[in-house]
């Protein structure tokens, strides 16, 4: 348990420390590090029951230990349908319900080659995780939410899905995620399932370490951001918390940009 997360702990009647258990059960994909870890931490601080999964088994194990998520953290490839289906079965067996899905698993693709020079294998790898993974998680989570009387889906896309960029596969995957999320919002509204998208800008996470470690590249990103700083995982976590909560009960089909002003230029 991290000393920086005091709100995750409560004193029970016997004076012992225990992890707070909220009423909502939330699955966070890509929860082993970066934005996903920040979201999981914030949700736990708000007394929600959180399950995290990540393709990086070492990262998800470390985060599980840090956040006190024993038995609620798994190594899962969201692009593999059988693994996703098995995961939803585990959640149903152990938690009894699923109230919210945070689709945060994703991979970066810093391929700046023109489309005619982009390898098909690179394209397929990015689309499989960033877009197909979201589809599979929604496909298998929605029936659980319907049984629970409704739920919230929050997907982490990117500002790159809204504007032109040289990261063709990445931008296409995030643009597709936005379209899929809005289609789900209209399709399942009658069953009280809400679906929204967050579009972050440049967020300082391990995924962008290559950029952050280069003074030239980092300065270029900062110069393009009106607030002139990199975002933090917590900047996205606050928005995810709102969209997953009952305070956003009348919010669906939305695209929420958290990018320091990049897309406002």
ChimeraX attribute file (.defattr): number of C-alpha atoms within 10 A of each C-alpha:
attribute: neighborCount
match mode: 1-to-1
recipient: residues
	/A:1	15
	/A:2	11
	/A:3	8
	/A:4	7
	/A:5	14
	/A:6	10
	/A:7	15
	/A:8	24
	/A:9	18
	/A:10	14
	/A:11	11
	/A:12	11
	/A:13	7
	/A:14	6
	/A:15	8
	/A:16	9
	/A:17	12
	/A:18	12
	/A:19	19
	/A:20	17
	/A:21	17
	/A:22	15
	/A:23	9
	/A:24	20
	/A:25	21
	/A:26	27
	/A:27	28
	/A:28	25
	/A:29	30
	/A:30	28
	/A:31	31
	/A:32	28
	/A:33	20
	/A:34	19
	/A:35	26
	/A:36	28
	/A:37	26
	/A:38	20
	/A:39	26
	/A:40	30
	/A:41	22
	/A:42	21
	/A:43	26
	/A:44	24
	/A:45	19
	/A:46	17
	/A:47	18
	/A:48	20
	/A:49	23
	/A:50	26
	/A:51	23
	/A:52	26
	/A:53	27
	/A:54	26
	/A:55	19
	/A:56	16
	/A:57	14
	/A:58	12
	/A:59	17
	/A:60	24
	/A:61	19
	/A:62	15
	/A:63	21
	/A:64	23
	/A:65	13
	/A:66	15
	/A:67	18
	/A:68	18
	/A:69	20
	/A:70	12
	/A:71	10
	/A:72	17
	/A:73	25
	/A:74	21
	/A:75	20
	/A:76	20
	/A:77	19
	/A:78	29
	/A:79	22
	/A:80	15
	/A:81	17
	/A:82	11
	/A:83	16
	/A:84	21
	/A:85	16
	/A:86	13
	/A:87	21
	/A:88	19
	/A:89	16
	/A:90	13
	/A:91	19
	/A:92	14
	/A:93	10
	/A:94	11
	/A:95	16
	/A:96	12
	/A:97	20
	/A:98	28
	/A:99	25
	/A:100	27
	/A:101	26
	/A:102	30
	/A:103	27
	/A:104	26
	/A:105	26
	/A:106	26
	/A:107	15
	/A:108	14
	/A:109	16
	/A:110	14
	/A:111	17
	/A:112	13
	/A:113	12
	/A:114	10
	/A:115	14
	/A:116	7
	/A:117	9
	/A:118	15
	/A:119	11
	/A:120	11
	/A:121	9
	/A:122	14
	/A:123	18
	/A:124	13
	/A:125	16
	/A:126	22
	/A:127	24
	/A:128	19
	/A:129	21
	/A:130	27
	/A:131	25
	/A:132	21
	/A:133	25
	/A:134	27
	/A:135	21
	/A:136	19
	/A:137	25
	/A:138	23
	/A:139	14
	/A:140	17
	/A:141	26
	/A:142	23
	/A:143	14
	/A:144	22
	/A:145	22
	/A:146	17
	/A:147	13
	/A:148	14
	/A:149	14
	/A:150	20
	/A:151	29
	/A:152	27
	/A:153	28
	/A:154	25
	/A:155	27
	/A:156	26
	/A:157	31
	/A:158	25
	/A:159	23
	/A:160	22
	/A:161	22
	/A:162	17
	/A:163	11
	/A:164	11
	/A:165	14
	/A:166	14
	/A:167	19
	/A:168	20
	/A:169	25
	/A:170	28
	/A:171	24
	/A:172	21
	/A:173	24
	/A:174	26
	/A:175	20
	/A:176	18
	/A:177	26
	/A:178	26
	/A:179	15
	/A:180	20
	/A:181	26
	/A:182	18
	/A:183	13
	/A:184	20
	/A:185	22
	/A:186	14
	/A:187	13
	/A:188	16
	/A:189	15
	/A:190	10
	/A:191	14
	/A:192	17
	/A:193	23
	/A:194	29
	/A:195	32
	/A:196	25
	/A:197	29
	/A:198	24
	/A:199	21
	/A:200	24
	/A:201	23
	/A:202	24
	/A:203	22
	/A:204	17
	/A:205	15
	/A:206	12
	/A:207	16
	/A:208	15
	/A:209	11
	/A:210	11
	/A:211	18
	/A:212	19
	/A:213	10
	/A:214	11
	/A:215	9
	/A:216	10
	/A:217	13
	/A:218	18
	/A:219	15
	/A:220	12
	/A:221	17
	/A:222	16
	/A:223	13
	/A:224	16
	/A:225	21
	/A:226	14
	/A:227	13
	/A:228	14
	/A:229	18
	/A:230	18
	/A:231	19
	/A:232	17
	/A:233	20
	/A:234	18
	/A:235	17
	/A:236	24
	/A:237	21
	/A:238	14
	/A:239	18
	/A:240	25
	/A:241	19
	/A:242	15
	/A:243	27
	/A:244	25
	/A:245	18
	/A:246	12
	/A:247	10
	/A:248	13
	/A:249	15
	/A:250	8
	/A:251	16
	/A:252	23
	/A:253	19
	/A:254	17
	/A:255	19
	/A:256	19
	/A:257	21
	/A:258	20
	/A:259	24
	/A:260	21
	/A:261	14
	/A:262	21
	/A:263	16
	/A:264	9
	/A:265	7
